[in-house]
């Protein structure tokens, strides 16, 4: 089978998160701090359908065959997942994006920022203009 992203065990994968809080409420979790968070992982196992990553949760991503369409429920490489969180009491409210990429973060982050800004404009137009370029970058 030929896949959209050809991968192999041991290959580096970067987890990239962009967190924008709606208030000064800072979470105790390093993954919810405001800014751009980058963590280098690797592929520890893969099958015809899944890729397992080396994080504490053993994150699983779906492998998509070349020419096939990604379904909305699938988490795949190079796909940006964006969520708008409100009415949260413990963790901060805001807009959060997560992606796993084979590309170096320096090349992928501008694409991710653009997708996030389009999402904000389309889905959350009531929010004020966000200066996404001023976010601090954290390498974990």
TORTORLUM-882412 format. One record per residue (C-alpha): x, y, z. Coordinates in Angstrom, 3 decimals, padded with zeros to 6 digits. Layout:
REM TORTORLUM-882412
(r (X Y Z)),
...
This chain:
REM TORTORLUM-882412
(r (000.000 000.000 000.000)),
(r (001.068 003.559 -000.643)),
(r (000.261 006.109 002.059)),
(r (-000.205 009.865 001.971)),
(r (002.793 010.116 004.335)),
(r (005.395 007.370 004.080)),
(r (006.748 006.716 007.568)),
(r (009.090 004.328 009.347)),
(r (009.751 003.306 012.935)),
(r (012.183 005.690 014.652)),
(r (011.302 008.607 012.367)),
(r (010.936 011.957 014.193)),
(r (007.470 013.499 014.494)),
(r (006.878 016.922 016.024)),
(r (003.874 017.675 018.164)),
(r (003.044 021.360 017.768)),
(r (000.465 023.178 019.895)),
(r (-000.683 026.775 019.653)),
(r (-002.539 027.923 022.762)),
(r (-004.241 031.300 022.969)),
(r (-005.957 032.036 026.290)),
(r (-008.948 034.316 026.585)),
(r (-007.859 035.506 030.038)),
(r (-004.817 035.582 032.284)),
(r (-005.859 032.264 033.867)),
(r (-002.673 030.206 033.499)),
(r (-002.954 026.448 033.781)),
(r (-000.561 024.314 035.769)),
(r (-000.195 022.015 032.753)),
(r (002.786 022.690 030.477)),
(r (000.593 021.665 027.516)),
(r (-001.976 024.399 028.225)),
(r (000.424 027.317 028.799)),
(r (-000.112 030.156 026.348)),
(r (002.216 030.152 023.384)),
(r (003.568 027.725 020.823)),
(r (004.687 024.427 022.337)),
(r (006.902 022.046 020.349)),
(r (007.835 018.530 021.388)),
(r (009.872 016.087 019.335)),
(r (008.526 012.538 019.399)),
(r (009.245 009.489 017.285)),
(r (007.296 006.686 015.688)),
(r (007.554 003.645 017.973)),
(r (005.253 001.289 016.057)),
(r (003.089 001.258 012.964)),
(r (000.639 -001.047 011.245)),
(r (-001.341 -000.833 008.003)),
(r (-003.800 001.487 009.720)),
(r (-002.103 003.176 012.695)),
(r (001.042 005.023 013.785)),
(r (002.018 004.991 017.487)),
(r (004.061 007.894 018.875)),
(r (006.555 007.965 021.756)),
(r (004.710 010.326 024.103)),
(r (003.426 009.346 027.563)),
(r (-000.024 008.599 026.128)),
(r (001.262 006.545 023.164)),
(r (-000.729 008.735 020.806)),
(r (-002.219 006.860 017.860)),
(r (-002.664 008.454 014.460)),
(r (-004.423 006.945 011.467)),
(r (-002.510 006.136 008.295)),
(r (-004.317 007.348 005.195)),
(r (-003.788 005.573 001.895)),
(r (-002.670 007.746 -001.004)),
(r (-005.719 009.126 -002.822)),
(r (-008.098 008.402 000.082)),
(r (-010.007 011.071 001.942)),
(r (-009.503 011.814 005.630)),
(r (-012.660 011.356 007.677)),
(r (-013.611 013.976 010.275)),
(r (-013.026 011.608 013.209)),
(r (-009.486 010.659 012.185)),
(r (-006.308 012.094 013.646)),
(r (-003.589 012.032 010.996)),
(r (-000.146 013.473 010.340)),
(r (-000.071 017.056 009.028)),
(r (-003.693 017.673 010.118)),
(r (-004.383 020.670 012.378)),
(r (-007.047 020.136 015.036)),
(r (-008.490 023.419 016.342)),
(r (-010.796 023.754 019.334)),
(r (-012.515 026.679 020.984)),
(r (-012.917 026.160 024.752)),
(r (-015.297 028.193 026.913)),
(r (-016.955 027.722 030.286)),
(r (-013.953 025.784 031.600)),
(r (-013.313 026.168 035.325)),
(r (-009.964 024.443 035.896)),
(r (-008.108 024.808 032.591)),
(r (-007.995 028.098 030.683)),
(r (-010.564 029.090 028.103)),
(r (-009.360 030.019 024.651)),
(r (-008.433 028.662 021.255)),
(r (-006.135 025.656 021.032)),
(r (-004.598 023.977 017.986)),
(r (-002.669 020.707 017.879)),
(r (-000.858 018.981 015.017)),
(r (001.638 016.196 014.468)),
(r (004.027 016.767 011.599)),
(r (006.983 015.211 009.830)),
(r (008.041 018.710 008.714)),
(r (010.451 020.760 010.779)),
(r (008.405 023.009 013.108)),
(r (009.935 026.188 011.618)),
(r (008.273 025.329 008.292)),
(r (005.028 023.928 009.700)),
(r (004.163 026.626 012.274)),
(r (003.383 029.371 009.683)),
(r (000.949 026.979 007.925)),
(r (-000.617 026.095 011.255)),
(r (-000.986 029.764 012.234)),
(r (-002.680 030.513 008.917)),
(r (-005.163 027.656 009.367)),
(r (-005.867 028.830 012.903)),
(r (-006.495 032.428 011.798)),
(r (-008.850 031.230 009.040)),
(r (-010.719 029.109 011.600)),
(r (-010.975 032.042 014.021)),
(r (-012.273 034.329 011.267)),
(r (-014.767 031.744 010.006)),
(r (-015.989 030.162 013.254)),
(r (-015.180 032.730 015.954)),
(r (-015.492 036.045 014.120)),
(r (-016.825 037.703 017.249)),
(r (-013.353 037.531 018.808)),
(r (-011.056 040.489 018.579)),
(r (-008.056 040.322 016.281)),
(r (-005.450 038.011 017.784)),
(r (-001.725 038.699 017.414)),
(r (-000.660 035.113 016.823)),
(r (002.854 036.160 015.760)),
(r (003.713 037.489 019.212)),
(r (003.273 034.143 020.981)),
(r (006.261 032.746 022.845)),
(r (007.737 029.417 021.600)),
(r (008.531 026.609 024.063)),
(r (010.584 023.550 023.104)),
(r (009.900 020.663 025.485)),
